[in-house]
Amino acid sequence: MARPRFAQTSTAVTIIILFLLMAASSMVNEHSAISEPSEAPTSARQESLEVDCSGYKFEDLFDYNFAAFDILLNEDWATAQMGAVAYVNGSNSATVRENLDGLFEGTPGGNNSWMSTDEREAIRAIGPDCIADMDTRIGIREGLPHRGGVDWNDLEFVKDGISLDEVNLVPDNHAEERNCQNLLASSDCKEVPVTITDDLQILMFTKEGESNNVQFDQLPNSGASNFTLALNVTNMSQAGLVLTFPQLQGLRLVNSSLRDDGMESTAMPLPETQYLPDGRLRVTQEVNYASSEYPIIRNLFLDFTTQSPETNEVPEWTAEAPVDGTVIPYTMGTRSLVAGVVTELWATDDSGWALDCTFADSDYVGQWITGLDEDGTLFLDGPADVAANAQAESECTVVDPFGATSVETRNWTFAQPFTADAVISEAGDAVEFTLTPTGVVSELSVSAHAHQMATMGQMRTVTVASDASTISLPLEGLAPGMVLVMGQAQSNGMLDYEFMLDFGLKKASAPPVIELEVNLDGTNATWDASYLKFTLQGKVLDADGESVQMSLTLCGYSTNDFVRSGIVWEIDVNIVSCSSQNPPVTIYDITLVATDESGIMTTMQVQVPDPYASSNDPIVDDSLPVAEESMPALSTLATLTVTLLGVIVANRAKKE
């Protein structure tokens, strides 16, 4: 197959390629689902940012190790959400980068054996246009099972719903990274050789805020009658396909057929089906196609019906299910109540099961909804204005995908076991957590702790009956910032209540503590022999365990040139910045500042006397000429010293 050449718009070309990567992997149109795939186009439109990716497939450009496709049909039976992830590893990643770079031939920086961030961004920009031109290779047809030779209802991409991304196409800070060499490259453009073998991924998903990125002609009976789904899997080397259908009672896969060039084949395993806890049907298919099998045209056909099976067992409750009268606790504003790993043990049925609950006796008839979500989590949706002590009585049965229900029902009460409030203690070292029982159970044992994502405070336990009770939850060990209250409540006749409550509380940051080491003679500083600088030492601590930054200011000059080892610090302070002070400095006023991660500062003032001003026996540098007649007066010597210091500083500056 000839490689397309692009000559004008680098951005357009880039996107065409990268986009092929992602969406082409999905499939081809109805006709290619029952005929040989079309050849890739030999040219592309060049006007503006338009692209033409008709006939391309993912495999035309990407030698992936594995690709996963997830197709979710929406409730309208006319739109769908398609997600795709292609994993490209080792030498295959180098091949992909080379293929992509080659598609930029004729553009600045294109086909130069380097993959650049400019090329990557161009792909992201117009990728949806390219994918929208491609065929999904999926068709659907209502009626009796079909095996080709009919007008298929093709699934088509919707440009406005498509988002693309990649991982590691141009690895950050790669050892072989360089600035882009072409003259039209962006200022921050980086590029790596196409020969690098760093693993990469190509991703397609539904754009945020959009409900679909695929559409088809709405099925007249919304899936309630027989239909066949056809997929062209030619050249899909190794992939996993997941199809999830809307909840439809009785929907089941009754047959599947794999055909190579129109003949029945056993080259792939049979599809697997699963009914999700929310009642939806999910079909999983492992796809493979060895390169040696080309040009065999491989098509997969899946036949569905809503007709009930000849035999069907009635679902049953298990001993693990909550008994009649059980209280199921919930938190206002929290939808998920019981995890799927727990609820999956509540009932049994060969075909899967779901919960069917009604709230006929509730004060909010029609406003309460409960059931199991896709993961089996028990959820509760209720009115926003429900009273804190409201109780919703529900009657629940187990129902299987074909409408069979359990003989026995279970009556449960949904309620909040307590209301709560919390404040930071006056001392700032604890959360004062107050619980008020709602009366749904006679007694509660509550254990709770102050909680952060990575840290938890000490656990405290209290038993409450009819009156409110307050627990003091220590904040020791927690970092400054947001604090939640986490815990568990238990009572006879109630499911264990796991709670995480946010009262908008924050632990305040304690200021750092600065300690200054004092010499044996009571002085703060240790002067060096030249008396041009002195050393300060000490410790800095933060009660919250946050890191602390330090700074020092002297005579208007600031520095953070501290030597740190754990909590110990040391700094050499040069007095040159004070040499121009008038009148001359006799006491060096130093400001030490410690700032923790929360921005809380501690300031310490330190005074270091000038050794010349504090001694009656001034120190004389023997290298300086001294008049034999007599020693100059102290004030004269001090003035001379300051002047000489200025000369030294000037000389040092010239040398530097």
Residue pairs with C-beta under 8 A, 6 or more apart in sequence:
1 39
1 40
1 60
2 42
3 102
3 103
3 105
4 16
4 40
4 41
4 42
4 43
4 44
4 103
5 43
5 105
5 106
6 12
6 13
6 16
6 44
6 46
6 103
6 104
6 105
6 106
6 107
6 110
7 46
7 106
7 107
8 46
8 106
8 107
9 46
9 48
9 49
9 107
10 104
10 107
10 108
10 109
10 110
10 118
10 119
10 122
10 184
11 49
11 122
11 125
11 126
12 44
12 46
12 48
12 49
12 50
12 51
12 122
12 126
13 44
13 103
13 104
13 106
13 107
13 110
13 122
14 103
14 104
14 107
14 118
14 119
14 120
14 121
14 122
14 123
14 125
14 126
15 49
15 51
15 122
15 123
15 124
15 125
15 126
15 127
15 129
15 130
16 44
16 51
16 52
16 53
16 103
16 123
16 126
16 130
17 61
17 99
17 100
17 103
17 104
17 123
18 100
18 119
18 120
18 122
18 123
18 124
18 127
18 164
18 166
18 169
18 202
19 51
19 53
19 123
19 126
19 127
19 128
19 129
19 130
19 131
19 164
20 53
20 56
20 57
20 58
20 60
20 61
20 62
20 130
20 134
21 58
21 61
21 62
21 86
21 96
21 100
21 123
21 166
21 202
22 58
22 84
22 86
22 127
22 131
22 164
22 202
22 203
22 204
23 58
23 84
23 127
23 130
23 131
23 134
23 157
23 162
23 164
23 204
24 53
24 56
24 57
24 58
24 59
24 60
24 61
24 62
24 131
24 134
25 57
25 58
25 59
25 62
25 64
25 67
25 69
25 84
25 86
25 202
25 236
25 239
26 58
26 69
26 82
26 84
26 134
26 136
26 137
26 138
26 157
26 204
27 33
27 57
27 135
27 136
27 137
27 138
27 231
27 232
27 233
28 37
28 38
28 57
28 135
28 136
28 137
28 232
28 234
29 135
29 136
29 137
29 139
29 152
29 154
29 156
30 139
30 151
30 152
30 153
30 154
30 230
31 152
32 38
32 135
32 137
32 232
33 137
33 138
33 139
33 148
33 152
33 230
33 231
33 232
33 299
34 147
34 148
34 149
34 152
34 230
34 232
34 299
35 297
36 295
36 297
37 55
37 57
37 232
37 234
37 235
37 297
38 55
39 55
40 55
40 56
40 60
41 52
41 53
41 54
41 55
41 56
43 52
44 51
44 52
44 53
45 51
45 52
49 125
49 126
49 129
50 129
51 126
51 129
51 130
51 133
52 133
53 129
53 130
53 131
53 133
53 134
54 133
54 134
54 135
55 134
55 135
56 130
56 133
56 134
57 134
57 135
57 137
57 235
58 64
58 67
58 84
58 86
59 235
59 236
59 237
61 96
61 99
61 100
61 103
62 86
62 88
62 96
62 99
62 202
63 88
63 92
63 95
63 96
63 237
64 86
64 87
64 88
64 92
64 96
64 202
64 237
64 238
65 87
65 88
65 89
65 90
65 92
65 238
66 86
66 87
66 238
66 239
66 240
67 84
67 85
67 86
67 87
67 236
67 238
67 239
67 240
68 84
68 85
68 239
68 240
68 242
69 82
69 83
69 84
69 239
69 240
69 241
69 242
70 82
70 83
70 84
70 242
70 244
71 80
71 81
71 82
71 83
71 138
71 214
71 241
71 242
71 243
71 244
72 80
72 81
72 82
72 83
72 244
73 79
73 80
73 243
73 244
73 245
73 246
74 80
74 81
74 211
74 212
74 246
75 246
76 218
76 222
77 218
77 219
77 222
77 223
77 246
78 215
78 216
78 217
78 218
78 219
79 158
79 211
79 212
79 214
79 215
79 216
80 155
80 212
80 213
80 214
80 215
80 216
81 161
81 206
81 211
81 212
81 213
81 214
82 136
82 157
82 204
82 206
82 213
82 214
83 203
83 204
83 205
83 206
84 202
84 203
84 204
84 205
85 201
85 202
85 203
86 201
86 202
86 203
87 199
87 201
88 96
88 199
88 200
88 201
88 202
89 199
90 197
90 199
91 197
93 196
93 197
93 198
93 199
93 200
94 194
94 195
94 196
94 197
96 200
97 115
97 169
97 194
97 195
97 196
97 200
98 113
98 194
98 195
100 115
100 119
100 123
100 169
100 194
101 110
101 111
101 112
101 113
101 114
101 115
101 119
101 194
102 111
103 110
103 111
104 110
104 111
104 119
105 111
108 182
108 183
108 184
108 185
109 116
109 118
109 119
109 180
109 181
109 182
109 184
109 185
109 189
109 191
110 119
112 181
112 182
113 193
113 194
113 195
114 178
114 180
114 181
114 191
114 192
114 193
114 194
115 169
115 170
115 191
115 192
115 193
115 194
116 170
116 180
116 185
116 189
116 190
116 191
117 170
117 180
117 186
117 188
117 189
117 190
117 191
118 180
118 185
118 186
118 189
120 166
120 169
120 170
123 164
123 166
124 164
124 165
124 166
127 162
127 164
128 159
128 160
128 162
128 163
128 164
129 159
131 157
131 159
131 162
131 164
131 204
132 157
132 158
132 159
132 162
134 157
135 154
135 156
136 154
136 155
136 156
136 157
136 214
137 231
137 232
137 233
138 154
138 155
138 229
138 230
138 231
139 152
139 153
139 154
139 155
139 229
139 230
140 152
140 153
140 155
140 216
140 219
140 227
140 228
140 229
140 230
141 150
141 152
141 153
141 227
141 228
141 230
142 153
142 219
142 220
142 221
142 225
142 226
142 227
143 225
143 226
143 227
143 228
144 226
145 226
145 228
145 255
145 257
145 301
145 303
146 152
146 228
146 230
146 301
147 257
147 259
147 301
148 230
148 259
148 262
148 299
152 230
153 216
153 217
153 219
154 216
155 214
155 215
155 216
156 214
156 215
156 216
157 213
157 214
158 210
158 212
158 213
158 214
158 215
160 207
160 210
161 206
161 207
161 210
161 211
161 212
161 213
161 214
162 204
162 206
162 207
162 213
163 204
163 205
163 206
163 207
163 208
163 213
164 202
164 203
164 204
165 203
165 205
166 200
166 201
166 202
166 203
167 200
167 201
167 203
168 198
168 199
168 200
168 201
169 200
169 202
170 190
170 191
170 192
171 177
171 192
171 196
171 198
174 192
174 196
174 198
176 192
176 193
176 196
177 190
177 191
177 192
178 190
178 191
178 192
179 185
179 189
179 190
179 191
180 186
180 189
180 190
180 191
181 191
204 213
205 213
206 212
206 213
207 213
219 227
222 248
223 245
223 246
223 248
223 251
223 304
223 306
224 248
224 306
225 305
225 306
226 303
226 304
226 305
226 306
226 307
227 303
227 304
228 301
228 302
228 303
228 304
229 243
229 301
229 302
229 304
230 299
230 300
230 301
230 302
231 241
231 299
231 300
231 301
231 302
232 297
232 298
232 299
232 300
233 239
233 241
233 268
233 287
233 289
233 298
233 299
233 300
234 289
234 294
234 296
234 297
234 298
234 299
235 289
235 294
236 287
236 288
236 289
237 288
237 289
237 290
237 291
238 287
238 288
239 286
239 287
239 288
240 284
240 285
240 286
240 287
241 284
241 285
241 286
241 287
242 282
242 283
242 284
242 285
243 282
243 283
243 284
243 285
243 302
244 276
244 280
244 281
244 282
244 283
245 251
245 280
245 281
245 282
245 283
245 304
246 280
247 278
247 279
247 280
248 281
248 306
249 279
249 306
249 401
249 402
249 403
250 305
250 306
250 307
250 308
250 401
250 402
250 403
251 281
251 304
251 305
251 306
251 401
252 273
252 281
252 304
252 305
252 306
252 309
252 401
252 402
253 271
253 273
253 281
253 283
253 302
253 303
253 304
254 303
254 304
254 305
255 302
255 303
256 270
256 271
256 300
256 301
256 302
256 303
257 264
257 300
257 301
257 303
258 264
258 265
258 266
258 267
258 268
258 298
258 299
258 300
258 301
259 265
259 298
259 299
259 301
260 267
260 293
260 296
260 297
260 298
261 296
261 297
262 297
265 298
267 288
267 293
267 298
268 285
268 286
268 287
268 288
268 300
269 286
271 283
271 284
271 285
271 302
272 283
272 284
272 285
273 281
273 282
273 283
273 284
274 281
274 282
274 284
274 352
275 281
275 282
275 351
275 352
275 353
275 354
275 400
275 401
276 282
276 352
276 374
276 376
277 340
277 343
277 344
277 352
277 353
277 354
277 372
277 373
277 374
277 375
277 376
278 354
278 371
278 372
278 373
278 374
279 354
279 401
280 374
281 401
283 302
285 300
285 302
287 300
289 298
308 402
308 403
309 402
312 351
312 400
312 402
312 404
313 349
313 350
313 400
313 404
314 349
314 400
314 404
314 405
314 406
314 407
315 347
315 348
315 349
315 353
315 398
315 399
315 400
315 404
315 405
315 406
316 347
316 348
316 349
316 398
316 406
316 407
316 408
317 346
317 347
317 398
317 406
317 408
317 410
318 345
318 346
318 347
318 348
320 345
320 346
321 345
321 346
321 347
321 410
322 328
322 346
322 410
322 412
322 495
323 410
324 410
324 411
325 411
325 412
325 413
325 493
326 410
326 412
326 413
326 493
326 494
326 495
327 412
327 413
327 414
327 415
327 417
327 440
327 441
327 491
327 493
327 494
327 495
328 337
328 338
328 378
328 380
328 412
328 413
328 414
328 415
328 494
328 495
329 337
329 415
329 416
329 417
329 489
329 494
329 495
329 497
330 337
330 380
330 414
330 415
330 416
331 416
331 499
331 501
332 386
332 388
332 416
335 379
335 380
335 381
336 373
336 377
336 378
336 379
337 377
337 378
337 379
337 380
338 377
338 378
338 495
339 376
339 377
340 372
340 375
340 376
340 377
341 376
343 372
343 376
343 377
343 378
344 376
346 398
347 353
347 398
347 406
349 398
349 400
349 404
351 400
351 401
351 402
352 400
352 401
353 398
353 399
353 400
354 371
354 372
354 398
354 399
354 400
354 401
355 370
355 371
355 372
355 378
355 396
355 397
355 398
355 399
356 371
356 396
356 397
356 398
356 399
356 405
357 370
357 371
357 394
357 395
357 396
357 397
357 412
358 394
358 395
358 396
359 365
359 366
359 367
359 368
359 370
359 392
359 393
359 394
360 395
361 393
362 368
362 392
362 393
362 394
363 390
363 392
364 382
364 383
364 386
364 390
364 392
367 382
367 383
368 380
368 381
368 382
368 383
368 392
368 394
368 414
369 380
369 381
369 382
370 378
370 379
370 380
370 381
370 394
370 396
370 414
371 378
371 379
372 378
372 379
373 379
380 392
380 414
382 390
382 392
382 414
388 416
388 419
388 438
389 415
389 416
389 419
389 438
389 439
389 440
390 415
390 416
391 413
391 414
391 415
391 440
392 413
392 414
392 415
393 411
393 412
393 413
394 411
394 412
394 413
394 414
395 409
395 410
395 411
396 409
396 410
396 411
396 412
397 405
397 406
397 408
397 409
397 410
398 405
398 406
399 405
399 406
413 440
415 438
415 440
416 438
416 440
417 437
417 438
417 440
417 441
417 444
417 489
417 491
417 494
417 497
418 435
418 436
418 437
418 438
418 444
418 446
418 464
418 489
419 435
419 436
419 438
420 433
420 434
420 435
420 436
420 485
420 501
421 433
421 434
421 503
422 431
422 432
422 433
422 434
422 485
422 501
422 503
422 505
423 431
423 432
423 503
423 505
424 430
424 431
424 432
424 475
424 483
424 505
424 506
424 507
424 508
425 431
425 432
425 472
428 475
428 507
428 508
429 474
429 475
429 476
430 450
430 472
430 473
430 474
430 475
431 450
431 457
431 472
431 473
431 475
431 483
431 485
431 505
432 470
432 471
432 472
432 473
433 448
433 470
433 471
433 472
433 473
433 485
434 468
434 469
434 470
434 471
435 444
435 446
435 462
435 464
435 468
435 469
435 470
435 471
436 468
437 444
437 464
437 465
437 466
437 467
437 468
439 466
440 494
441 491
441 492
441 493
441 494
442 465
442 491
443 463
443 464
443 465
443 491
443 492
444 463
444 464
444 465
444 489
444 490
444 491
445 461
445 462
445 463
445 489
445 490
445 491
446 461
446 462
446 463
446 464
446 471
446 487
446 488
446 489
447 459
447 460
447 461
447 487
447 488
447 489
448 459
448 460
448 461
448 471
448 473
448 485
448 486
448 487
448 488
449 456
449 457
449 458
449 459
449 460
449 473
449 485
449 486
449 487
450 456
450 457
450 473
450 474
450 475
450 478
450 483
450 484
450 485
450 507
451 457
451 483
451 484
451 485
451 486
451 500
452 478
452 479
452 481
452 482
452 483
452 484
455 477
455 478
455 479
456 486
457 473
457 474
457 475
457 476
457 477
457 478
458 473
458 474
458 476
459 487
460 471
460 472
460 473
460 474
461 471
462 469
462 471
463 469
473 485
475 483
475 507
477 545
478 507
478 544
479 507
479 544
479 545
479 546
480 506
480 507
480 508
480 509
480 510
480 544
480 546
480 596
480 597
480 598
480 600
481 506
481 507
481 598
482 502
482 505
482 506
483 505
483 506
483 507
484 500
484 501
484 502
484 503
484 505
485 499
485 500
485 501
485 503
486 499
486 500
486 501
487 498
487 499
488 496
488 497
488 498
488 499
489 496
489 497
489 499
490 496
490 497
507 544
509 544
509 546
509 596
509 597
509 598
509 599
509 600
510 542
510 543
510 544
510 600
511 596
511 600
511 601
511 602
512 540
512 541
512 542
512 548
512 594
512 595
512 596
512 600
512 601
512 602
513 540
513 541
513 542
513 543
513 594
513 602
514 538
514 539
514 540
514 592
514 594
514 602
514 604
515 538
515 539
515 540
515 541
516 524
516 536
516 537
516 538
516 592
516 604
516 606
517 524
517 536
517 537
517 538
517 539
518 524
519 525
519 526
523 608
523 609
524 536
524 606
524 607
524 608
525 534
525 535
525 536
525 573
525 608
526 534
526 535
526 537
527 533
527 534
527 611
528 534
528 535
531 611
531 612
531 619
532 574
532 575
532 576
532 645
532 648
533 572
533 573
533 574
533 575
534 572
534 573
534 575
534 608
535 570
535 571
535 572
535 573
536 552
536 570
536 571
536 573
536 590
536 592
536 606
536 608
537 568
537 569
537 570
538 568
538 569
539 567
539 568
539 569
540 548
540 550
540 567
540 569
540 594
541 548
541 567
542 548
542 596
544 596
544 598
546 596
546 597
546 598
547 596
547 597
548 594
548 595
548 596
549 560
549 594
549 595
549 596
550 560
550 562
550 564
550 569
550 592
550 593
550 594
550 595
551 558
551 559
551 560
551 592
551 593
551 595
552 558
552 559
552 560
552 562
552 571
552 573
552 590
552 591
552 592
552 593
553 590
553 591
553 593
554 573
554 575
554 577
554 578
554 588
554 589
554 590
554 591
555 575
555 577
555 578
555 581
555 585
555 588
556 577
557 577
559 571
561 571
561 572
562 569
562 570
562 571
563 569
563 570
563 571
573 588
573 590
573 608
575 585
575 588
575 645
576 645
576 649
578 585
578 588
579 642
579 645
579 646
579 649
580 646
584 610
584 638
584 639
584 642
585 610
586 609
586 610
586 613
586 614
587 607
587 608
587 609
587 610
587 613
588 607
588 608
588 609
588 610
589 605
589 606
589 607
590 605
590 606
590 607
590 608
591 603
591 604
591 605
591 606
592 603
592 604
592 605
592 606
593 601
593 602
593 603
593 604
594 601
594 602
594 604
595 601
611 619
612 618
612 619
612 637
612 638
612 641
613 638
616 634
618 634
618 637
618 638
620 626
620 637
624 644
631 637
632 640
